[in-house]
Amino acid sequence: MINLENPRKFSALVSQAHQVAAEIFRPNSRKYDRAEHSYPKELDMLAALLDGMNAAGGDSGGAGAAGVRRDSKDAGAGNRNGSNLSTVLGVMELCWGDVGLLLSMPRQGLGNSAIASVANDEQLQRFKGRWAAMAITEPHCGSDSAAIRTSARLDGDHYVLNGEKIFVTSGERAELVVVWATLDKSAGRAAIKSFVVERNTPGFELVRLEHKLGIRASDTAQFALVNCRVPRENLLGDARIDVEKGFGGVMQTFDNTRPLVAGMAVGVARACLEETRKLLEQAGVKIDYERPALCQHAAAAEFLKMEADYEAARLLTLQAAWMADNRKPNSLEASMAKAKAGRSCVDIALKCVELCGSIGYAENELLEKWARDAKILDIFEGTQQIQLLIVARRLLGKSSAELR
Ligand SMILES: Cc1cc2nc3c(=O)[nH]c(=O)nc-3n(C[C@H](O)[C@H](O)[C@H](O)COP(=O)(O)OP(=O)(O)OC[C@H]3O[C@@H](n4cnc5c(N)ncnc54)[C@H](O)[C@@H]3O)c2cc1C
């Protein structure tokens, strides 16, 4: 029988994450939305707490983005609820509080997930406890990550990196940046590898920070790499160019990070729904689960539709994370979850603003902020359209060359 409740072993972690979201994120939400680019110093004490939560998670992982990993001990362990699931559950709770602040959490960057996903044991140990951002996007390449131009050339014990990276979340604040670069442009996707670059490496220059629609608590940086020398052992995973394997190595990161971003969207959507329910009830609109939607107030009927989308997004997200924990190939499910959660979050946030009228649009409540924050969750780690393309390719058995 299917049990749709959260695994009991994660309940302490989820309730701790909720407490952080309610007592630290929510009260500081508006402050850092207004003070764009200033570091939320309240997060420093939280970092220690989160480290504790990750440690306490033991083999079941923790609350932050660094928790995701497919350990070989997961193989054949039966039905396992591990670090991917616990991380996604923690992220959902924290983003119910504030997604911009979650993205600003020290040591919980998407680069940390990349390291957790593809690093070998030695690298995992070496980069443990460091804050890592992720730099894939370039001025000429976003959705089509195979078109990366940043180059990496082996020179003695170092790779020499040259190129440009844009829209790097936490780029200014993180200590490390996981940079995607190609070892040989003529070899196509298989030559794209990820390199861990220390922020203070000569030749790794911060160009500017972006002003944004939403997630303003989170810094978004542009970098230039000019003859930036990175130790050879900082290449994550296998240095060989394996044309058979193609993009497999680096793309594996997305199978773990897309459910995380879907989890962020689920958290924001729940925040919007809860606030809207409260405001509707204050206006005398009750949501009745005993009667068909069409027999209820129009606002209640809309609410029920949104809740159905929210539940579908949540379950797809948990499924994708659970599959990662159980070492099942989950690229299809990770993209389905990201597509459904990203779109639902944007639709729900805007509809909630609409249903709540001027209260939803004004700055006295957080609904207008959540509507702005929501959009990025349907863009980064692969846009809505790209997720649907991946789903179509997988279902139809087409390659990226056949269906683009
Ligand atoms: C706030 C913010 C934070 C970010 N953080 C990071 C980060 O930490 N690291 C990082 O590497 N990147 C980051 N990004 C970049 C993000 O991942 C890219 O913006 C995204 O992948 C889209 O790429 P693009 O902007 O170049 O758009 P494009 O790829 O140019 O796409 C433009 C539009 O065309 C659509 N499109 C493109 N190709 C197709 C197709 N084949 N079929 C149908 N539609 C298509 C897209 O869906 C999109 O709607 C961030 C972006 C933002 C805005």
The ligand as an SDF file (V2000), in Angstrom:
LIG
                    3D

 53 58  0  0  0  0  0  0  0  0999 V2000
   18.2010   34.8150  -10.7790 C   0  0  0  0  0  0  0  0  0  0  0  0
   18.9010   33.8120  -11.6020 C   0  0  0  0  0  0  0  0  0  0  0  0
   19.7780   32.9220  -11.0060 C   0  0  0  0  0  0  0  0  0  0  0  0
   20.4740   31.9950  -11.7640 C   0  0  0  0  0  0  0  0  0  0  0  0
   21.3830   31.1740  -11.1570 N   0  0  0  0  0  0  0  0  0  0  0  0
   22.1750   30.3960  -11.9170 C   0  0  0  0  0  0  0  0  0  0  0  0
   23.2550   29.6610  -11.3360 C   0  0  0  0  0  0  0  0  0  0  0  0
   23.4580   29.6540  -10.1160 O   0  0  0  0  0  0  0  0  0  0  0  0
   24.0860   28.9890  -12.1670 N   0  0  0  0  0  0  0  0  0  0  0  0
   23.9070   28.9690  -13.5130 C   0  0  0  0  0  0  0  0  0  0  0  0
   24.6970   28.3480  -14.2010 O   0  0  0  0  0  0  0  0  0  0  0  0
   22.8790   29.6050  -14.0950 N   0  0  0  0  0  0  0  0  0  0  0  0
   22.0200   30.3340  -13.3350 C   0  0  0  0  0  0  0  0  0  0  0  0
   20.9890   31.0300  -13.9110 N   0  0  0  0  0  0  0  0  0  0  0  0
   20.8010   30.9610  -15.3510 C   0  0  0  0  0  0  0  0  0  0  0  0
   19.6110   30.1170  -15.7610 C   0  0  0  0  0  0  0  0  0  0  0  0
   19.8620   28.7590  -15.5050 O   0  0  0  0  0  0  0  0  0  0  0  0
   19.3280   30.4190  -17.2310 C   0  0  0  0  0  0  0  0  0  0  0  0
   18.8080   31.7290  -17.2930 O   0  0  0  0  0  0  0  0  0  0  0  0
   18.3720   29.4380  -17.8550 C   0  0  0  0  0  0  0  0  0  0  0  0
   18.9760   28.1880  -17.9800 O   0  0  0  0  0  0  0  0  0  0  0  0
   17.8920   29.9060  -19.2210 C   0  0  0  0  0  0  0  0  0  0  0  0
   18.9580   30.2530  -20.0380 O   0  0  0  0  0  0  0  0  0  0  0  0
   18.9730   31.6550  -20.8050 P   0  0  0  0  0  0  0  0  0  0  0  0
   18.6750   32.7190  -19.8100 O   0  0  0  0  0  0  0  0  0  0  0  0
   20.2180   31.7560  -21.5920 O   0  0  0  0  0  0  0  0  0  0  0  0
   17.7260   31.5950  -21.7820 O   0  0  0  0  0  0  0  0  0  0  0  0
   17.6690   30.9070  -23.2200 P   0  0  0  0  0  0  0  0  0  0  0  0
   18.2910   29.5720  -23.1990 O   0  0  0  0  0  0  0  0  0  0  0  0
   18.1730   31.8890  -24.2190 O   0  0  0  0  0  0  0  0  0  0  0  0
   16.1030   30.7380  -23.3830 O   0  0  0  0  0  0  0  0  0  0  0  0
   15.2110   31.8450  -23.6050 C   0  0  0  0  0  0  0  0  0  0  0  0
   13.8020   31.2740  -23.7190 C   0  0  0  0  0  0  0  0  0  0  0  0
   13.7250   30.3430  -24.8220 O   0  0  0  0  0  0  0  0  0  0  0  0
   13.2720   29.0740  -24.3690 C   0  0  0  0  0  0  0  0  0  0  0  0
   13.9690   28.0120  -25.0970 N   0  0  0  0  0  0  0  0  0  0  0  0
   15.2920   27.8470  -25.2480 C   0  0  0  0  0  0  0  0  0  0  0  0
   15.5600   26.7440  -25.9740 N   0  0  0  0  0  0  0  0  0  0  0  0
   14.3540   26.1800  -26.2680 C   0  0  0  0  0  0  0  0  0  0  0  0
   13.9480   25.0080  -26.9800 C   0  0  0  0  0  0  0  0  0  0  0  0
   14.8350   24.1770  -27.5180 N   0  0  0  0  0  0  0  0  0  0  0  0
   12.6210   24.7580  -27.0740 N   0  0  0  0  0  0  0  0  0  0  0  0
   11.6890   25.5880  -26.5280 C   0  0  0  0  0  0  0  0  0  0  0  0
   12.0250   26.7090  -25.8410 N   0  0  0  0  0  0  0  0  0  0  0  0
   13.3220   26.9980  -25.7160 C   0  0  0  0  0  0  0  0  0  0  0  0
   13.6170   29.0310  -22.8970 C   0  0  0  0  0  0  0  0  0  0  0  0
   12.7940   28.1370  -22.1880 O   0  0  0  0  0  0  0  0  0  0  0  0
   13.3870   30.4850  -22.4820 C   0  0  0  0  0  0  0  0  0  0  0  0
   12.0110   30.6900  -22.2350 O   0  0  0  0  0  0  0  0  0  0  0  0
   20.2580   31.9260  -13.1670 C   0  0  0  0  0  0  0  0  0  0  0  0
   19.3360   32.7890  -13.7740 C   0  0  0  0  0  0  0  0  0  0  0  0
   18.6790   33.7210  -13.0150 C   0  0  0  0  0  0  0  0  0  0  0  0
   17.7110   34.6590  -13.7070 C   0  0  0  0  0  0  0  0  0  0  0  0
  1  2  1  0
  2  3  1  0
  2 52  2  0
  3  4  2  0
  4  5  1  0
  4 50  1  0
  5  6  2  0
  6  7  1  0
  6 13  1  0
  7  8  2  0
  7  9  1  0
  9 10  1  0
 10 11  2  0
 10 12  1  0
 12 13  2  0
 13 14  1  0
 14 15  1  0
 14 50  1  0
 15 16  1  0
 16 17  1  0
 16 18  1  0
 18 19  1  0
 18 20  1  0
 20 21  1  0
 20 22  1  0
 22 23  1  0
 23 24  1  0
 24 25  2  0
 24 26  1  0
 24 27  1  0
 27 28  1  0
 28 29  2  0
 28 30  1  0
 28 31  1  0
 31 32  1  0
 32 33  1  0
 33 34  1  0
 33 48  1  0
 34 35  1  0
 35 36  1  0
 35 46  1  0
 36 37  1  0
 36 45  1  0
 37 38  2  0
 38 39  1  0
 39 40  1  0
 39 45  2  0
 40 41  1  0
 40 42  2  0
 42 43  1  0
 43 44  2  0
 44 45  1  0
 46 47  1  0
 46 48  1  0
 48 49  1  0
 50 51  2  0
 51 52  1  0
 52 53  1  0
M  END
$$$$
